[in-house]
């Protein structure tokens, strides 16, 4: 098996075990191991497969890029990554998809800010991250790694909808009626209005974007974001 094949095998193991343990196997594993036992097994398998994926990726030798990458593509990707950063930071507060530690799940209000854009802003933040890294770093091993993140995030978001519909049918179906899986679809369909972003959405997203793109140079050896032109 060549280096890219090893990365692919590790990515399939990482994504496949995550989906299997989160959905079809979860009930049986919880009954057999208990909730704490299941969580322990889940953590062990997740870290083991993620470690394998990281090792395989960093062991893969560099390859010729599959397409040319110029400043125009870099500028587009940098702007999209700023949007992804705002979606991610905005999802950290007031996200109805997060479990309520008090078990007092309430009906969400009208979608505002990032939740008007999509009901899965965190997952789309990760998905856009993966697509952007595919666009500007078209190395075969990176396509597998970033593609795995895209699949994990966006397929995972769709599976989360199905799970929430089963566990919280009234609450989640009402939330789905006001929001959309695809970004901006609810706004274009008249079910939500663009606006209502909170100060921390923009400020936190901008800060994350600046720090993360700056960190590419010391970590990866090449500049990203506005730092490419400074």
C-alpha positions as a LaTeX table, in Angstrom:
\begin{tabular}{lrrr}
\hline
Residue & $x$ (\AA) & $y$ (\AA) & $z$ (\AA) \\
\hline
Unk1 & 0.00 & 0.00 & 0.00 \\
Unk2 & 1.42 & 3.39 & $-0.99$ \\
Unk3 & 1.46 & 6.46 & 1.28 \\
Unk4 & $-1.79$ & 7.94 & $-0.06$ \\
Unk5 & $-3.47$ & 4.56 & 0.26 \\
Unk6 & $-2.41$ & 4.41 & 3.90 \\
Unk7 & $-3.91$ & 7.86 & 4.50 \\
Unk8 & $-7.12$ & 6.71 & 2.81 \\
Unk9 & $-7.32$ & 3.55 & 4.95 \\
Unk10 & $-6.80$ & 5.59 & 8.12 \\
Unk11 & $-9.39$ & 8.18 & 7.03 \\
Unk12 & $-11.98$ & 5.46 & 6.31 \\
Unk13 & $-11.30$ & 3.93 & 9.73 \\
Unk14 & $-11.61$ & 7.29 & 11.49 \\
Unk15 & $-14.78$ & 8.43 & 9.76 \\
Unk16 & $-16.37$ & 4.99 & 9.54 \\
Unk17 & $-15.94$ & 4.12 & 13.22 \\
Unk18 & $-17.25$ & 7.57 & 14.21 \\
Unk19 & $-20.44$ & 7.14 & 12.19 \\
Unk20 & $-20.91$ & 3.50 & 13.21 \\
Unk21 & $-20.48$ & 4.14 & 16.93 \\
Unk22 & $-22.52$ & 7.35 & 16.89 \\
Unk23 & $-25.52$ & 5.86 & 15.10 \\
Unk24 & $-26.23$ & 2.17 & 14.26 \\
Unk25 & $-24.01$ & 0.63 & 16.95 \\
Unk26 & $-24.61$ & 3.13 & 19.74 \\
Unk27 & $-27.70$ & 1.52 & 21.25 \\
Unk28 & $-26.22$ & $-1.98$ & 21.38 \\
Unk29 & $-22.92$ & $-0.73$ & 22.80 \\
Unk30 & $-24.65$ & 1.33 & 25.50 \\
Unk31 & $-26.74$ & $-1.68$ & 26.52 \\
Unk32 & $-23.65$ & $-3.88$ & 26.66 \\
Unk33 & $-21.18$ & $-1.44$ & 28.27 \\
Unk34 & $-23.32$ & 1.21 & 29.92 \\
Unk35 & $-23.15$ & 4.89 & 29.08 \\
Unk36 & $-19.75$ & 5.45 & 30.71 \\
Unk37 & $-18.29$ & 2.31 & 29.19 \\
Unk38 & $-19.55$ & 3.33 & 25.76 \\
Unk39 & $-18.04$ & 6.81 & 26.11 \\
Unk40 & $-14.73$ & 5.30 & 27.17 \\
Unk41 & $-14.67$ & 2.97 & 24.16 \\
Unk42 & $-15.72$ & 5.81 & 21.87 \\
Unk43 & $-12.86$ & 8.01 & 23.09 \\
Unk44 & $-10.29$ & 5.22 & 22.75 \\
Unk45 & $-11.35$ & 4.30 & 19.21 \\
Unk46 & $-11.59$ & 7.95 & 18.13 \\
Unk47 & $-8.12$ & 8.84 & 19.39 \\
Unk48 & $-6.59$ & 5.64 & 18.03 \\
Unk49 & $-7.96$ & 6.14 & 14.51 \\
Unk50 & $-7.23$ & 9.88 & 14.59 \\
Unk51 & $-3.65$ & 9.14 & 15.66 \\
Unk52 & $-3.31$ & 6.64 & 12.81 \\
Unk53 & $-4.65$ & 9.24 & 10.36 \\
Unk54 & $-2.26$ & 11.93 & 11.62 \\
Unk55 & 0.72 & 9.54 & 11.47 \\
Unk56 & $-0.13$ & 8.36 & 7.95 \\
Unk57 & $-0.62$ & 11.93 & 6.73 \\
Unk58 & 2.66 & 13.26 & 8.10 \\
Unk59 & 4.54 & 10.18 & 6.88 \\
Unk60 & 3.29 & 10.66 & 3.31 \\
Unk61 & 5.93 & 12.30 & 1.09 \\
Unk62 & 5.02 & 15.52 & $-0.76$ \\
Unk63 & 3.57 & 15.06 & $-4.21$ \\
Unk64 & 3.12 & 17.32 & $-7.20$ \\
Unk65 & $-0.02$ & 19.50 & $-6.88$ \\
Unk66 & $-2.96$ & 18.29 & $-8.93$ \\
Unk67 & $-3.83$ & 21.79 & $-10.18$ \\
Unk68 & $-2.23$ & 25.26 & $-10.13$ \\
Unk69 & $-3.07$ & 27.59 & $-7.25$ \\
Unk70 & $-2.76$ & 31.34 & $-7.79$ \\
Unk71 & $-3.55$ & 34.51 & $-5.88$ \\
Unk72 & $-7.15$ & 34.65 & $-7.14$ \\
Unk73 & $-7.96$ & 31.26 & $-5.67$ \\
Unk74 & $-6.12$ & 32.17 & $-2.47$ \\
Unk75 & $-8.18$ & 35.37 & $-2.15$ \\
Unk76 & $-11.47$ & 33.48 & $-2.61$ \\
Unk77 & $-10.48$ & 30.80 & $-0.12$ \\
Unk78 & $-9.34$ & 33.40 & 2.42 \\
Unk79 & $-12.74$ & 35.11 & 2.26 \\
Unk80 & $-14.58$ & 31.79 & 2.60 \\
Unk81 & $-12.43$ & 30.86 & 5.59 \\
Unk82 & $-13.45$ & 34.10 & 7.30 \\
Unk83 & $-17.11$ & 33.08 & 6.82 \\
Unk84 & $-16.29$ & 29.60 & 8.16 \\
Unk85 & $-14.65$ & 31.16 & 11.23 \\
Unk86 & $-17.71$ & 33.31 & 11.95 \\
Unk87 & $-19.99$ & 30.28 & 11.58 \\
Unk88 & $-17.85$ & 28.23 & 13.96 \\
Unk89 & $-17.51$ & 30.87 & 16.68 \\
Unk90 & $-21.18$ & 31.84 & 16.42 \\
Unk91 & $-22.19$ & 28.20 & 16.89 \\
Unk92 & $-20.53$ & 28.01 & 20.32 \\
Unk93 & $-23.24$ & 30.05 & 22.08 \\
Unk94 & $-26.96$ & 29.33 & 21.97 \\
Unk95 & $-26.71$ & 26.26 & 19.74 \\
Unk96 & $-29.91$ & 24.14 & 20.01 \\
Unk97 & $-27.97$ & 21.09 & 18.79 \\
Unk98 & $-25.85$ & 21.06 & 21.94 \\
Unk99 & $-27.07$ & 18.77 & 24.75 \\
Unk100 & $-28.66$ & 20.57 & 27.70 \\
Unk101 & $-26.90$ & 19.43 & 30.91 \\
Unk102 & $-30.08$ & 20.24 & 32.87 \\
Unk103 & $-32.22$ & 18.09 & 30.54 \\
Unk104 & $-34.56$ & 21.04 & 30.05 \\
Unk105 & $-34.56$ & 21.29 & 26.29 \\
Unk106 & $-36.68$ & 24.24 & 25.18 \\
Unk107 & $-38.17$ & 25.20 & 21.86 \\
Unk108 & $-35.65$ & 27.45 & 20.05 \\
Unk109 & $-36.81$ & 30.92 & 19.10 \\
Unk110 & $-36.55$ & 32.43 & 15.64 \\
Unk111 & $-33.18$ & 31.72 & 14.01 \\
Unk112 & $-30.78$ & 34.64 & 14.15 \\
Unk113 & $-27.21$ & 35.23 & 13.07 \\
Unk114 & $-25.33$ & 32.08 & 12.10 \\
Unk115 & $-28.40$ & 29.93 & 12.81 \\
Unk116 & $-30.38$ & 31.84 & 10.19 \\
Unk117 & $-27.62$ & 30.98 & 7.72 \\
Unk118 & $-27.73$ & 27.25 & 8.58 \\
Unk119 & $-28.88$ & 25.20 & 11.55 \\
Unk120 & $-25.48$ & 23.49 & 11.46 \\
Unk121 & $-23.02$ & 26.42 & 11.56 \\
Unk122 & $-20.29$ & 24.48 & 13.35 \\
Unk123 & $-20.43$ & 21.58 & 10.91 \\
Unk124 & $-20.43$ & 23.92 & 7.93 \\
Unk125 & $-17.47$ & 25.75 & 9.45 \\
Unk126 & $-15.53$ & 22.47 & 9.43 \\
Unk127 & $-16.88$ & 21.55 & 6.00 \\
Unk128 & $-15.79$ & 24.85 & 4.46 \\
Unk129 & $-12.41$ & 24.47 & 6.16 \\
Unk130 & $-11.94$ & 21.12 & 4.43 \\
Unk131 & $-13.07$ & 22.39 & 1.03 \\
Unk132 & $-10.78$ & 25.42 & 1.27 \\
Unk133 & $-7.78$ & 23.29 & 2.14 \\
Unk134 & $-8.52$ & 21.00 & $-0.78$ \\
Unk135 & $-8.67$ & 24.02 & $-3.11$ \\
Unk136 & $-5.32$ & 25.58 & $-2.16$ \\
Unk137 & $-3.31$ & 22.47 & $-1.24$ \\
Unk138 & $-4.12$ & 19.89 & $-3.94$ \\
Unk139 & $-1.76$ & 17.21 & $-2.65$ \\
Unk140 & $-3.28$ & 13.70 & $-2.92$ \\
Unk141 & $-2.83$ & 12.92 & 0.78 \\
Unk142 & $-4.30$ & 16.27 & 1.76 \\
Unk143 & $-7.31$ & 15.68 & $-0.49$ \\
Unk144 & $-8.00$ & 12.49 & 1.47 \\
Unk145 & $-7.49$ & 14.13 & 4.87 \\
Unk146 & $-9.50$ & 17.27 & 4.14 \\
Unk147 & $-12.13$ & 15.24 & 2.30 \\
Unk148 & $-12.55$ & 13.08 & 5.39 \\
Unk149 & $-13.21$ & 16.22 & 7.45 \\
Unk150 & $-15.80$ & 17.39 & 4.91 \\
Unk151 & $-17.60$ & 14.02 & 4.96 \\
Unk152 & $-17.44$ & 13.77 & 8.74 \\
Unk153 & $-18.88$ & 17.27 & 9.17 \\
Unk154 & $-21.54$ & 17.46 & 6.48 \\
Unk155 & $-22.77$ & 13.86 & 6.50 \\
Unk156 & $-22.60$ & 14.01 & 10.29 \\
Unk157 & $-24.85$ & 17.09 & 10.26 \\
Unk158 & $-27.45$ & 15.29 & 8.15 \\
Unk159 & $-27.32$ & 12.26 & 10.45 \\
Unk160 & $-27.68$ & 14.55 & 13.45 \\
Unk161 & $-30.94$ & 15.85 & 11.96 \\
Unk162 & $-32.28$ & 12.30 & 11.67 \\
Unk163 & $-31.24$ & 11.52 & 15.24 \\
Unk164 & $-32.78$ & 14.72 & 16.64 \\
Unk165 & $-36.00$ & 14.07 & 14.72 \\
Unk166 & $-36.23$ & 10.72 & 16.48 \\
Unk167 & $-35.28$ & 11.91 & 19.98 \\
Unk168 & $-36.96$ & 15.36 & 19.97 \\
Unk169 & $-39.54$ & 15.16 & 17.17 \\
Unk170 & $-41.67$ & 18.18 & 18.09 \\
Unk171 & $-38.81$ & 20.51 & 18.97 \\
Unk172 & $-36.41$ & 19.58 & 16.19 \\
Unk173 & $-38.97$ & 19.43 & 13.37 \\
Unk174 & $-40.17$ & 22.89 & 14.39 \\
Unk175 & $-36.56$ & 24.11 & 14.28 \\
Unk176 & $-36.04$ & 22.48 & 10.88 \\
Unk177 & $-39.11$ & 24.29 & 9.55 \\
Unk178 & $-37.48$ & 27.64 & 10.34 \\
Unk179 & $-33.91$ & 26.81 & 9.33 \\
Unk180 & $-32.02$ & 24.98 & 6.62 \\
Unk181 & $-29.28$ & 22.42 & 6.29 \\
Unk182 & $-27.80$ & 24.18 & 3.27 \\
Unk183 & $-26.38$ & 27.66 & 3.98 \\
Unk184 & $-28.71$ & 30.53 & 3.08 \\
Unk185 & $-31.47$ & 28.19 & 1.82 \\
Unk186 & $-33.90$ & 29.21 & 4.60 \\
Unk187 & $-33.18$ & 32.90 & 3.93 \\
Unk188 & $-33.75$ & 32.50 & 0.20 \\
Unk189 & $-36.91$ & 30.51 & 0.94 \\
Unk190 & $-38.31$ & 33.23 & 3.21 \\
Unk191 & $-38.22$ & 31.07 & 6.36 \\
Unk192 & $-35.46$ & 33.10 & 8.03 \\
Unk193 & $-34.02$ & 36.60 & 7.81 \\
Unk194 & $-30.36$ & 37.47 & 7.46 \\
Unk195 & $-29.20$ & 39.45 & 10.50 \\
Unk196 & $-29.10$ & 39.29 & 14.26 \\
Unk197 & $-25.39$ & 38.51 & 14.46 \\
Unk198 & $-23.97$ & 39.05 & 17.93 \\
Unk199 & $-20.77$ & 41.03 & 18.53 \\
Unk200 & $-18.86$ & 37.92 & 19.52 \\
Unk201 & $-19.82$ & 36.21 & 16.26 \\
Unk202 & $-17.93$ & 38.75 & 14.17 \\
Unk203 & $-15.18$ & 39.64 & 16.65 \\
Unk204 & $-14.47$ & 36.04 & 17.63 \\
Unk205 & $-14.64$ & 34.84 & 14.04 \\
Unk206 & $-12.27$ & 37.56 & 12.86 \\
Unk207 & $-9.84$ & 36.82 & 15.69 \\
Unk208 & $-9.91$ & 33.08 & 14.98 \\
Unk209 & $-9.36$ & 33.72 & 11.28 \\
Unk210 & $-6.41$ & 36.05 & 11.88 \\
Unk211 & $-4.72$ & 33.73 & 14.38 \\
Unk212 & $-5.34$ & 30.53 & 12.42 \\
Unk213 & $-4.13$ & 31.95 & 9.11 \\
Unk214 & $-1.07$ & 33.50 & 10.77 \\
Unk215 & $-0.24$ & 30.12 & 12.37 \\
Unk216 & 0.09 & 28.49 & 8.95 \\
Unk217 & 3.55 & 29.98 & 8.45 \\
Unk218 & 5.27 & 28.64 & 11.61 \\
Unk219 & 3.35 & 25.34 & 11.55 \\
Unk220 & 3.05 & 24.49 & 7.85 \\
Unk221 & 5.75 & 26.67 & 6.35 \\
Unk222 & 3.54 & 28.75 & 4.07 \\
Unk223 & 1.51 & 31.88 & 4.63 \\
Unk224 & $-2.29$ & 31.96 & 4.45 \\
Unk225 & $-5.04$ & 34.57 & 4.56 \\
Unk226 & $-4.06$ & 38.22 & 4.50 \\
Unk227 & $-0.56$ & 37.27 & 5.68 \\
Unk228 & 0.25 & 36.12 & 2.12 \\
Unk229 & 0.14 & 39.75 & 1.02 \\
Unk230 & 1.76 & 41.39 & 4.04 \\
\hline
\end{tabular}
